[in-house]
Amino acid sequence: MKRILGLALSLLLLAGVGAGIHYSSRDKQASDAAARAERNVQVVKGLIGSEKEAFLGDPRVAGVLRKHGFVLELAKAGSREISSRPDLKNFDFGYPAGAPAAVRLQQVSGAR
């Protein structure tokens, strides 16, 4: 009886050590992948209408963008003001509220 109990405890200990090694290496791989993703993040500068701030500032949206390697750096302006700003070249994208402002921004910036 003692022999069977000793063997069962040894197998249980061995299984526990094996599981610990497995989960430890899996966590290490996940943290290494996260570190690589952090190094490959691209900052994208955007000029947005204030009504877009809630959407683009949402942590879920930021999380999805970060997962794909992007971090947003946002500046707010009125939708009509966006197309008339002299510093448009400093931004990667503009996101005004309405179609007329978007068409005007497209014309001014030469974007497609």
N, C-alpha and C positions, 0 to 999 in steps of 0.2 A: 504494500500500500504506500509506504514512504517513497519507494522507488518511482511509482507512477506519479505521485504528487510532485516529487522533485523534477521529473521529466516534464510534466505539464507546466510547472512554474518556469522552468528554463525556456520552454518554447514560447510562453507568454512574454517573458523578458526579451527574447530574441525578436519576436514580432513587434514589440514596443520600440525597441531600438531601430529596427528597420523602418517602421512607420515614421519615427522622428527624423531619420536621415532623409527619407523621401520628402516629407513636408518641408523640411528645412531647405533642401535643394530647390524645390518648386518655388518657395518664397524668394529665394536668392535670385532665381531666374526672372521672376516678376519684377523685383526691385531693380535688377540690371536693365530690364527692358524699359522701365519707367525712367531711369537715369539717362538712357540713350535718347528717349523721346524728349526729355527736357533739354538736352544739348542741341537737338535738331528743331527747335522752335523758331518760327518765322514771325516777327512782329509786323503786323499790317496796320497802317494808319488810315483811319477813316474819318470823313467829315459827314456828320449825320444831322438830320432834323431831330429836335428834342423828342418828338413822339416815337422815334425809333430806339431811344435810349433804354427803355424798359426791356425791350426784346433783346437787344444786343448786350445788355448788361446782366441778363439772366444767367445765373450760375450754371444752369443746364446747357445753355447755348455755349457759354465759355468752355465748359467741359468737353463738349463735342468738338469744338474748334481746336482745343488743345490736344485732344486725342489725335486729330489729323495734322498736328504740327503748327497751329496758328494761335497767336495771341493778338487780340485787338487793342489798339491804342486809339481812343475816340475823342473827337472834338465836336462840340455842338454848334450849330448855326441855324438860323431860320432857313426854311426851304428855298425861299427866293434869294436869300443872301448867299447861299452856297455857290451858285453859278457866277456871282459877281466878285468873289474873293480873289485878291491878287496872288495869294499863296497856294493856289490849287495844285501846283506841281509838288508840293510837300506831302500830298496825300495819295494813298494808293486807290482809294475809292470814295465816292460820294453817294449818299443814300437819302435823297430828299423825300418829302412826304407824298407829293403828287406827281402825276405824269407830266404836266406842263413844266414844272421845275426840273424834272429828270431830262426832258427833251432839251431844255435850255442848257443844262449842265453838259449834256452830250455834245451839243453844238460848240460850246465854249472850249471844252477840253479836247475835242476831236476823238472821243472814245467811241467804240462801236457798241 
